[in-house]
Amino acid sequence: MTMGRPQPQDVSAVTCLGAGPIGAGWAAFFLATGHDVTSWVLEAEEEEKLRSLVATAWSSLEQLGTTEGASPGQLHVTTDLAAAVAGADFVQESVPEILEVKQAVYADLGRLAPPDVVLCSSTSGLSMSDIQALCPSPERTVTGHPFNPPYLMPLVEIVAGRRTDPDAVAWTAEFFRHVGKAPLVMDREVPGFIATRLQEAIWREALHMIAAGEATVEQIDTAVTNGPGPRWALMGPCMVFHVGGGEGGMAYCLEQFGPALKFPWSRLDAPELTDDLARRLIDGCDAAAPGEDFRTLSAKMNEGLVGVLKARREAGF
Amino acid sequence: MTMGRPQPQDVSAVTCLGAGPIGAGWAAFFLATGHDVTSWVLEAEEEEKLRSLVATAWSSLEQLGTTEGASPGQLHVTTDLAAAVAGADFVQESVPEILEVKQAVYADLGRLAPPDVVLCSSTSGLSMSDIQALCPSPERTVTGHPFNPPYLMPLVEIVAGRRTDPDAVAWTAEFFRHVGKAPLVMDREVPGFIATRLQEAIWREALHMIAAGEATVEQIDTAVTNGPGPRWALMGPCMVFHVGGGEGGMAYCLEQFGPALKFPWSRLDAPELTDDLARRLIDGCDAAAPGEDFRTLSAKMNEGLVGVLKARREAGF
């Protein structure tokens, strides 16, 4: 335990709020990374459910490898918020997605948590500018949105609220990187952040196809898991096209498939493929794979796909 | 070699048209499944490129496991279309995506290939109704659209043209299932089929976000590979939400997140969530996982994710 905001690598005590799958998932994750974890729950009866969720998560975490000495036994559970955060070096809040509930919790947290300690919200749909409204120390509140299950998925989307101090954002990103997550710091609050928006786009197109009788649930799922899915576990949509473009990369790809943006291949209207947008895409891919030519990237993609396909087979998919 | 259309499991000689990544990828795949493969190329000079693509594919195929006795040495290459298809039990065409080129090829194939042998097109953007227009035996022409690279990705989207015989469609699906692919038979020709439409929806939302300065190329890719990507390698968007709904499954999920369809979480307008659409989703998920409860599905998903995450790590991602 340190007073105030420690260095990200010196965080020892983590407090997790909430006994649902997200709150419990975070508790399991921080236990696996060797932290002392205190979970705050609203009602004492929630402790059993929380510990059961942590135990389930633990078997997956052990397979991926936990920090030496890490143990689910390091979990402390309390219904006393003041006691829960008194010694915290970091707080991850995962209470219900109801603005009034979150605002009330941050009003208390801002008063009870040690000064400067970062208060991080798992919110998936609310904005930190709203959540921090009643917090007496809003400058240290940050959104850190995990992807479910938080103990397995690397993504954490990090976004500031209007009154958040940029230092708190930078600290949060460094902390999550230190514990092995893939922090994604956004420049502004966008509804649904990034991952949920992309997921929602595919979901809406799927709903349209099912509603129109063009595809069934089974066909939608088969198409994704046996088509683009395994690639997206390895490279995102931009790098997939960069590699798909062969030696010419993204530039060639845009030249070849740019016109397809005019095709009715999705119900989502495409933006104009301006020179500026094309430049951002090409430069972005070059920056993402500096000095790696098509052959290297393509061989790496194939090696990854073989591993992913084998892993699927072994897990009975 | 058999005359006419053999039983799917009796196919011995496969003819692949085209020396590009798709045509060569198919050649490699059918070699790995123990077939005699003849590749037809337009110019003799293409043989070297073709063999080099097959060799690259072979190293991945070997890691996944090839049929006993399979060898890239079984590949015959010719520029003579009549000779290429004379002994074929099945033809997979992957010539350039230019309607006039495909139509001319099918005019010849319909005349030259043994009667009833299925002529299957890798087309990603054209409709079989158009491709088969000049073919003297259109009833045996079928679209079999693979996902790149065709030697690794299981998906093959199978669609009939207007004049295709339903028996040819059923035969094609059974054949691809027999060789280990995941055939997806569509009821009608939809532009972009299913996988490309879903991929295009995510791509368009990504382009909008990049154009609006809401996300960078790197952020888009990080969000997918560390968020929904690894799950989509295992379960499609519908099953992911079915499992995400906990004990209540898809029905609970629609109740909870249905209203989110009204949120501006993607630029694609959502369809109305009618009772009929909800019913199709719920029934579809139940049919996809008959008798498997939340705990079983969730444990399977986690086991798969651990494998996929380990596979990514081992491949250097």
Interface residues (C-beta under 8 A of the other chain):
Chain A: P21 T56 S60 Q63 L64 G125 F147 N148 P149 L152 M153 P154 L155 E157 A182 L184 M186 D187 R188 V190 P191 G192 F193 I194 A195 T196 R197 L198 Q199 E200 A201 I202 W203 R204 E205 A206 L207 H208 M209 I210 A211 G213 E214 A215 T216 V217 E218 Q219 I220 D221 T222 A223 V224 T225 N226 G227 P228 G229 P230 R231 W232 A233 L234 M235 G236 P237 C238 M239 F241 G244 G246 A260 L261 F263 P264 W265 S266 R267 L268 D269 A270 P271 E272 L273 T274 L277 R280 L281 D283 G284 C285 A287 A288 A299 K300 N302 E303 G304 L305 V306 G307 V308 L309 K310 A311 R312 E314 A315 G316 F317
Chain B: P21 T56 S60 Q63 L64 G125 F147 N148 P149 L152 M153 P154 L155 E157 A182 L184 M186 D187 R188 V190 P191 G192 F193 I194 A195 T196 R197 L198 Q199 E200 A201 I202 W203 R204 E205 A206 L207 H208 M209 I210 A211 G213 E214 A215 T216 V217 E218 Q219 I220 D221 T222 A223 V224 T225 N226 G227 P228 G229 P230 R231 W232 A233 L234 M235 G236 P237 C238 M239 F241 G244 G246 A260 L261 F263 P264 W265 S266 R267 L268 D269 A270 P271 E272 L273 T274 D276 L277 R280 L281 D283 G284 C285 A287 A288 A299 K300 N302 E303 G304 L305 V306 G307 V308 L309 K310 A311 R312 E314 A315 G316 F317
